[in-house]
Amino acid sequence: MDTSAVLGIPYRTRVIDEALQEALQTAGAVVVEGPRACGKTMTALHAADSFVFLDDPIVEQQLEIAAASLLDGAPPRLLDEWQLAPELWNLVRRAVDRSAEPGRFILTGSAAPADDVTRHSGAGRFLRLRQRTLAWCERTDALQGPVSLTSLIAGQSVETDSHSIGFEEVTRRLVASGFPAMQGLSPQRQRRSLDAYLTEIARTDVRGIAEVRHDPSVIRRLIAALARSSASPVTFGVLAADTAAVAPGIKDTTVAAYVTLLERLFVVDRQSAWTPQLRSRARLRSKDKLHLAEPSLAAVALGADARRLSGDPETAGLLFESAVFHDLSVLAERVGGEIRHYRDSNGRELDAVLVLPDGRWAAIEVKLGAGRIVSAAQSVAAAVAAIDIEAVGAPMFRLIVTGTGTTFTLDDGTVTVPLHRLGP
């Protein structure tokens, strides 16, 4: 569908487009989930042949008297912000059951409703896709980047490429918004918009899905605590201690519940630990890493602009690793994969592990500066050596993603590429 004709905005190609088309050819309904304003409506509308916006007042009236009629329309039919009317889930499920044709419906949602025992599982009928804010390759419309994740999975060689960017440019990109509607704004206006986004999350969105007894300032403080813990395994106890300045005595369980609410709003992205079989008796560390949905949100939550990050390489490094997780997650969605991390009791770790549905995996390390590529390659090799390859198979590839480096292949076969040159 022509988004210009419906919303007055031309469509911007996204990495998820191909995955959405594949899902529509597979399942009767596809659920596209992600943070508010990340572009779900535009992506789904572009793929749809009819639509209904559930936040339209006229539609709200129709929902009360003839909910099933909202499903009438040429397929794929978009039901935008379906969580506003959770009863549609079962109506869609039954409609899918009555037809053998795939691609009947697209449901978009900015919040995951709480589990409801009256709502039937969508197993076998629904496929879920996670849409995120713009990856670096999407912001510059460079989807055909010099290094393709798909080609790495296929075992193709990588051509040497000397294109690089400086540290100041990396920090500028870290604080720049990935929300599509903010792309034309100045850095100052982007920061103001991002700050307003976090305020609205704390003041309105969280309370829209659950009762919260604490003041919105507590949610904002928790978001800042999450930003400080970006790319690091963290416990709810640590987050509670950081939040206690505005909520003395706040319990770990309360913080855990608030983090769950932020996850349901897709403001927090969880990077789970990968737990393969090991060669040694080392113990696997299973703490998750928690990232904010957008590295620029983390920067705003910390009060850090590009200038401040330039003088704080440690924080810049954490936000850069979070940016790499974000972009790898965007690219992995296209191939049905997910991004985890690995760490054992001997100190061996991988910042990211790409895991595909068939069990194949890839080892990935993240370094902000190009000067640490050799040590990063050694770290990857040590981690891979600790893993029982006979049980889980050899990695499809070993990759180092840098901020300021160039693209080439090391003698041991490890590929290094700067994030701005990585594409789908």
C-alpha positions as CSV (number, residue, x, y, z in Angstrom):
1,M,0.0,0.0,0.0
2,D,1.2,3.5,-0.7
3,T,2.0,5.1,2.6
4,S,2.1,8.6,1.0
5,A,-1.6,8.3,0.0
6,V,-2.7,7.1,3.5
7,L,-0.4,9.0,5.9
8,G,1.3,11.6,3.6
9,I,4.7,10.1,4.2
10,P,6.7,8.1,1.6
11,Y,7.9,4.7,2.8
12,R,11.5,4.2,3.9
13,T,12.8,0.7,3.2
14,R,13.5,-1.3,6.4
15,V,15.5,-4.4,7.1
16,I,12.4,-6.1,8.5
17,D,10.5,-5.8,5.1
18,E,11.8,-9.1,3.8
19,A,11.1,-11.0,7.0
20,L,7.6,-9.6,7.0
21,Q,6.9,-10.8,3.5
22,E,8.2,-14.2,4.3
23,A,6.1,-14.4,7.5
24,L,3.0,-13.4,5.5
25,Q,3.6,-16.3,3.1
26,T,3.9,-18.7,6.1
27,A,1.3,-17.8,8.7
28,G,-2.3,-16.6,8.7
29,A,-1.5,-13.6,10.9
30,V,1.8,-11.8,11.7
31,V,2.3,-9.7,14.9
32,V,4.8,-6.9,14.5
33,E,5.8,-5.6,17.9
34,G,8.2,-2.9,19.1
35,P,8.6,0.4,20.9
36,R,6.2,3.2,20.2
37,A,7.2,5.3,17.2
38,C,9.8,2.9,15.8
39,G,8.0,2.7,12.4
40,K,5.7,-0.4,12.9
41,T,2.6,1.3,11.4
42,M,4.5,2.4,8.3
43,T,6.1,-1.0,7.8
44,A,2.9,-2.9,8.2
45,L,0.9,-0.4,6.1
46,H,3.4,-0.7,3.3
47,A,2.8,-4.5,3.3
48,A,-1.0,-4.3,3.8
49,D,-3.9,-4.1,1.3
50,S,-6.4,-2.7,3.8
51,F,-6.2,-1.3,7.3
52,V,-7.9,-0.1,10.4
53,F,-6.4,2.2,13.1
54,L,-7.8,1.1,16.5
55,D,-7.0,4.4,18.1
56,D,-9.5,6.1,15.8
57,P,-12.6,7.3,17.8
58,I,-15.0,6.1,15.1
59,V,-13.3,2.7,15.2
60,E,-13.7,2.6,19.0
61,Q,-17.4,3.0,18.6
62,Q,-17.5,0.2,15.9
63,L,-15.5,-2.0,18.3
64,E,-18.3,-1.8,20.9
65,I,-21.1,-2.8,18.6
66,A,-19.6,-4.9,15.7
67,A,-16.0,-5.9,16.6
68,A,-15.9,-8.7,14.0
69,S,-16.6,-6.2,11.2
70,L,-13.2,-4.7,11.8
71,L,-11.7,-7.8,10.3
72,D,-13.4,-7.2,6.9
73,G,-11.1,-6.0,4.2
74,A,-8.6,-7.1,1.6
75,P,-5.8,-9.2,3.0
76,P,-3.3,-8.6,4.4
77,R,-5.4,-6.4,6.6
78,L,-3.6,-4.3,9.1
79,L,-5.0,-4.0,12.7
80,D,-2.9,-1.2,14.0
81,E,-2.3,-1.0,17.8
82,W,-4.3,-4.2,18.4
83,Q,-3.5,-4.2,22.1
84,L,-6.1,-1.4,22.5
85,A,-8.7,-4.1,21.8
86,P,-7.3,-7.4,23.1
87,E,-10.5,-9.2,22.2
88,L,-9.6,-9.0,18.6
89,W,-6.9,-11.7,19.2
90,N,-9.4,-14.5,19.4
91,L,-11.5,-13.0,16.5
92,V,-8.4,-13.0,14.3
93,R,-7.5,-16.6,15.4
94,R,-10.9,-17.9,14.5
95,A,-10.8,-16.1,11.2
96,V,-7.5,-17.7,10.4
97,D,-8.8,-21.1,11.4
98,R,-11.6,-20.7,8.9
99,S,-9.2,-20.2,6.0
100,A,-6.2,-22.1,4.7
101,E,-4.7,-18.9,3.1
102,P,-1.7,-17.4,4.7
103,G,-1.2,-13.6,5.1
104,R,-4.7,-12.7,6.3
105,F,-3.7,-10.2,9.0
106,I,-1.0,-8.0,10.3
107,L,-1.3,-6.9,13.9
108,T,1.0,-4.1,15.2
109,G,1.5,-3.3,18.9
110,S,3.5,-1.0,21.1
111,A,2.7,-2.8,24.3
112,A,2.2,-6.5,25.0
113,P,-1.0,-7.1,26.9
114,A,-0.7,-9.1,30.1
115,D,-1.3,-12.8,29.7
116,D,-5.0,-13.5,29.7
117,V,-6.2,-17.1,30.2
118,T,-9.3,-16.3,28.1
119,R,-7.2,-15.5,25.1
120,H,-6.3,-18.6,23.1
121,S,-2.7,-19.2,22.2
122,G,-1.7,-18.1,18.7
123,A,0.5,-21.1,18.2
124,G,0.4,-22.4,14.7
125,R,-1.6,-19.3,13.5
126,F,0.5,-16.3,14.4
127,L,4.2,-15.4,13.8
128,R,5.8,-12.6,15.8
129,L,8.4,-10.2,14.5
130,R,10.2,-7.6,16.6
131,Q,10.7,-4.2,15.0
132,R,13.3,-1.9,16.4
133,T,14.3,1.7,15.7
134,L,16.5,2.4,12.7
135,A,19.8,0.6,12.6
136,W,22.9,2.6,11.4
137,C,22.6,1.1,7.9
138,E,18.9,2.1,7.8
139,R,19.5,5.7,8.8
140,T,21.8,6.2,5.8
141,D,19.7,4.0,3.4
142,A,22.9,1.8,3.0
143,L,21.1,-1.5,3.3
144,Q,23.5,-3.1,0.8
145,G,26.5,-2.5,3.1
146,P,29.9,-3.8,2.1
147,V,29.6,-6.6,4.7
148,S,26.4,-8.5,4.8
149,L,25.3,-10.6,7.8
150,T,23.6,-13.0,5.3
151,S,26.9,-13.4,3.4
152,L,28.8,-14.1,6.6
153,I,26.3,-16.8,7.5
154,A,26.7,-18.3,4.0
155,G,30.5,-18.4,4.5
156,Q,31.4,-15.9,1.8
157,S,34.7,-14.0,2.0
158,V,34.9,-10.4,2.9
159,E,36.6,-7.8,0.8
160,T,39.1,-5.5,2.5
161,D,37.7,-2.0,2.8
162,S,39.6,1.0,4.3
163,H,36.5,3.2,4.9
164,S,36.4,4.3,8.6
165,I,35.0,7.0,10.8
166,G,36.5,8.9,13.7
167,F,35.7,8.6,17.4
168,E,33.8,11.9,17.4
169,E,31.6,10.7,14.6
170,V,30.9,7.4,16.5
171,T,29.8,9.4,19.5
172,R,27.6,11.6,17.4
173,R,25.9,8.5,16.0
174,L,25.5,7.0,19.4
175,V,23.4,10.0,20.7
176,A,21.5,10.5,17.4
177,S,18.0,9.2,17.5
178,G,17.0,6.1,15.6
179,F,13.3,7.0,15.7
180,P,12.1,7.6,12.1
181,A,10.1,10.8,12.8
182,M,13.1,12.4,14.5
183,Q,15.6,12.0,11.6
184,G,15.2,15.6,10.3
185,L,15.6,17.3,13.7
186,S,18.7,19.0,15.0
187,P,20.7,17.2,17.7
188,Q,19.2,19.6,20.3
189,R,15.7,18.9,19.2
190,Q,16.3,15.2,19.1
191,R,17.5,15.3,22.7
192,R,14.4,17.2,23.7
193,S,12.1,14.8,21.9
194,L,13.9,11.8,23.4
195,D,13.6,13.2,26.9
196,A,9.9,13.8,26.3
197,Y,9.6,10.2,25.1
198,L,11.1,8.9,28.4
199,T,8.9,11.2,30.4
200,E,5.8,9.9,28.6
201,I,6.9,6.3,29.2
202,A,7.3,7.0,32.9
203,R,4.2,9.2,33.3
204,T,1.6,7.6,31.0
205,D,2.6,4.4,29.2
206,V,3.6,2.3,32.2
207,R,0.4,3.3,34.0
208,G,-1.5,2.4,30.9
209,I,-0.7,-1.3,31.2
210,A,-0.5,-1.7,35.0
211,E,-1.1,0.0,38.4
212,V,2.2,1.5,39.6
213,R,2.3,2.9,43.2
214,H,5.5,4.9,42.8
215,D,5.9,8.3,41.3
216,P,7.0,8.7,37.6
217,S,10.3,10.0,38.9
218,V,11.1,6.5,40.2
219,I,10.5,5.0,36.7
220,R,12.8,7.7,35.2
221,R,15.4,6.9,37.8
222,L,15.2,3.2,37.0
223,I,15.6,3.9,33.3
224,A,18.7,5.9,34.1
225,A,20.0,2.9,36.2
226,L,19.3,0.6,33.3
227,A,21.3,3.0,31.0
228,R,24.2,2.9,33.4
229,S,24.1,-0.9,33.3
230,S,24.0,-1.0,29.5
231,A,25.7,-4.0,28.0
232,S,26.6,-5.4,31.4
233,P,25.1,-8.4,33.3
234,V,23.0,-6.8,36.0
235,T,20.8,-7.9,39.0
236,F,17.6,-6.4,40.2
237,G,19.4,-5.7,43.5
238,V,21.9,-3.4,41.8
239,L,19.1,-1.6,40.0
240,A,17.2,-1.3,43.2
241,A,20.2,0.2,45.0
242,D,20.6,2.7,42.2
243,T,16.9,3.6,42.3
244,A,16.8,3.9,46.1
245,A,17.9,7.6,45.9
246,V,14.3,8.5,44.9
247,A,12.6,5.5,46.4
248,P,14.2,4.6,49.7
249,G,13.6,0.9,50.6
250,I,12.4,-0.1,47.1
251,K,12.5,-3.9,46.9
252,D,14.2,-6.0,44.3
253,T,10.9,-7.6,43.5
254,T,9.3,-4.2,42.8
255,V,12.2,-3.3,40.5
256,A,11.8,-6.6,38.7
257,A,8.1,-5.9,38.2
258,Y,8.8,-2.5,36.8
259,V,11.5,-3.8,34.4
260,T,8.9,-6.4,33.2
261,L,6.5,-3.5,32.4
262,L,9.2,-1.7,30.5
263,E,9.8,-4.9,28.6
264,R,6.1,-5.1,27.8
265,L,6.4,-1.6,26.3
266,F,9.5,-2.8,24.4
267,V,11.5,0.0,26.0
268,V,13.9,-2.6,27.5
269,D,15.5,-5.3,25.4
270,R,16.8,-8.4,27.1
271,Q,20.0,-10.1,25.9
272,S,19.9,-13.6,27.3
273,A,22.9,-15.7,28.1
274,W,23.9,-18.5,25.7
275,T,24.6,-21.7,27.6
276,P,26.4,-24.2,25.4
277,Q,28.1,-27.4,26.5
278,L,31.7,-26.7,27.6
279,R,34.9,-28.7,27.2
280,S,36.0,-27.8,30.8
281,R,34.4,-27.7,34.2
282,A,34.0,-24.0,34.0
283,R,30.6,-22.7,35.1
284,L,28.4,-20.7,32.8
285,R,27.2,-17.3,33.9
286,S,23.5,-16.9,33.2
287,K,22.7,-13.3,34.1
288,D,21.0,-11.4,31.3
289,K,22.1,-8.1,29.9
290,L,19.4,-5.4,29.7
291,H,19.5,-2.7,27.1
292,L,17.3,0.3,26.4
293,A,15.5,0.1,23.1
294,E,17.6,2.9,21.6
295,P,21.2,3.8,22.5
296,S,20.2,7.5,22.2
297,L,17.6,6.9,24.9
298,A,20.4,5.6,27.2
299,A,22.5,8.7,26.4
300,V,19.6,11.1,27.2
301,A,18.8,9.1,30.4
302,L,22.4,9.6,31.5
303,G,22.5,13.3,30.5
304,A,25.3,12.6,28.0
305,D,25.6,14.3,24.6
306,A,28.3,13.7,22.0
307,R,30.8,16.1,23.6
308,R,30.5,14.4,27.0
309,L,30.8,10.9,25.5
310,S,33.9,12.0,23.7
311,G,35.5,12.7,27.1
312,D,34.2,9.5,28.6
313,P,35.4,6.6,26.5
314,E,34.2,4.0,29.1
315,T,30.5,5.1,28.9
316,A,30.9,5.5,25.1
317,G,32.1,1.9,24.9
318,L,29.1,0.6,26.8
319,L,26.7,2.5,24.7
320,F,28.5,1.4,21.6
321,E,28.2,-2.3,22.6
322,S,24.5,-1.6,23.2
323,A,24.3,-0.1,19.7
324,V,25.9,-3.2,18.2
325,F,23.4,-5.4,20.0
326,H,20.6,-3.3,18.7
327,D,21.8,-3.4,15.1
328,L,22.7,-7.1,15.2
329,S,19.2,-7.8,16.5
330,V,17.7,-5.8,13.6
331,L,19.8,-7.8,11.1
332,A,19.2,-11.1,12.9
333,E,15.4,-10.7,12.7
334,R,15.7,-11.0,8.9
335,V,17.1,-14.5,9.3
336,G,15.0,-15.6,12.3
337,G,18.0,-15.4,14.7
338,E,18.6,-13.9,18.0
339,I,21.5,-12.2,19.8
340,R,22.7,-13.6,23.1
341,H,25.9,-13.3,25.1
342,Y,28.4,-15.8,26.6
343,R,30.4,-15.7,29.8
344,D,32.0,-18.4,31.9
345,S,33.6,-18.6,35.3
346,N,37.1,-18.6,33.8
347,G,36.5,-15.1,32.5
348,R,36.0,-16.1,28.8
349,E,33.2,-14.2,27.2
350,L,31.6,-13.2,23.9
351,D,29.8,-9.8,23.8
352,A,27.3,-11.3,21.3
353,V,26.4,-14.7,20.0
354,L,24.2,-15.0,16.9
355,V,22.0,-18.1,17.3
356,L,19.9,-19.3,14.4
357,P,16.8,-21.5,14.7
358,D,18.6,-24.6,13.5
359,G,21.2,-24.2,16.3
360,R,24.0,-22.7,14.2
361,W,25.9,-19.9,15.9
362,A,28.5,-17.2,15.4
363,A,31.0,-15.6,17.9
364,I,31.0,-11.8,18.0
365,E,33.2,-9.4,20.0
366,V,32.7,-5.6,20.2
367,K,35.4,-3.0,20.4
368,L,34.9,0.7,20.2
369,G,38.5,1.4,19.1
370,A,40.4,-0.2,16.3
371,G,43.5,-0.5,18.4
372,R,42.1,-3.5,20.3
373,I,41.3,-5.8,17.3
374,V,44.2,-8.2,18.0
375,S,43.3,-8.7,21.7
376,A,39.6,-9.0,20.7
377,A,40.5,-11.8,18.2
378,Q,42.5,-13.6,20.9
379,S,39.5,-13.3,23.3
380,V,37.1,-14.7,20.7
381,A,39.5,-17.6,20.0
382,A,39.8,-18.4,23.7
383,A,36.0,-18.4,24.2
384,V,35.5,-20.6,21.2
385,A,38.2,-23.0,22.4
386,A,36.3,-23.4,25.7
387,I,33.1,-24.5,24.0
388,D,32.4,-28.1,23.1
389,I,32.4,-27.8,19.3
390,E,31.5,-31.5,19.0
391,A,28.2,-30.8,20.8
392,V,27.2,-27.4,19.3
393,G,29.2,-27.3,16.1
394,A,31.9,-24.8,15.1
395,P,30.9,-21.2,14.8
396,M,29.7,-20.1,11.3
397,F,32.0,-17.2,11.6
398,R,34.0,-15.1,14.1
399,L,33.4,-11.4,13.9
400,I,34.8,-8.2,15.6
401,V,32.5,-5.2,15.3
402,T,34.4,-1.9,15.8
403,G,33.5,1.8,16.0
404,T,36.6,3.3,14.4
405,G,38.2,0.4,12.5
406,T,38.2,-0.8,8.9
407,T,37.1,-4.0,7.2
408,F,39.5,-6.9,6.7
409,T,40.0,-10.6,7.5
410,L,42.7,-11.6,10.1
411,D,45.0,-14.4,9.4
412,D,43.0,-16.7,11.7
413,G,39.9,-16.1,9.6
414,T,38.2,-13.6,12.0
415,V,36.5,-10.8,10.2
416,T,36.6,-7.3,11.6
417,V,34.1,-4.6,10.4
418,P,33.0,-1.2,11.7
419,L,29.4,-1.0,12.6
420,H,28.6,1.6,9.9
421,R,29.7,-0.8,7.2
422,L,27.5,-3.8,8.4
423,G,24.3,-4.5,6.6
424,P,21.7,-7.3,6.2
